[in-house]
Amino acid sequence: MRKNKDFNPNNCPVTSCMNKIGGKWKPVVFYLINNGKNRFSLLQKVIPDISKQMLVNQLREMEEDKLIERIIFAEIPPRVEYLLTDYGKSVLPIIEVMADWGRNELKTKVTQ
């Protein structure tokens, strides 16, 4: 169980947002799922620094918060894909602004 799910002593809107999408990995997972990396093995491959258990935890939390849905295909071997829900898609403008800021930050580091 995550520590900060209901932590918001001052009813702060930023804290509320961060409780859902904050942390080191969730914004990255959002970005990747939105860009077609929607299977567990693909996510693991493109985020080599995340442990398997951490990725499982992040996906479960995002699913619990109704930000993503887990689709299980009845195949042998079973195939699972993650998709953003409509609620999850409402976060994309925030993720895109973060990506734009990050691209500018990376450009600045290169030119320094």
Secondary structure, 3 states (H helix, E strand, C coil): CCCCCCCCCCCCHHHHHHHHHCCCCHHHHHHHHHCCCCCHHHHHHHCCCCCHHHHHHHHHHHHHCCCEEEEEECCCCCEEEEEECHHHHCCHHHHHHHHHHHHHHHHHHHHC
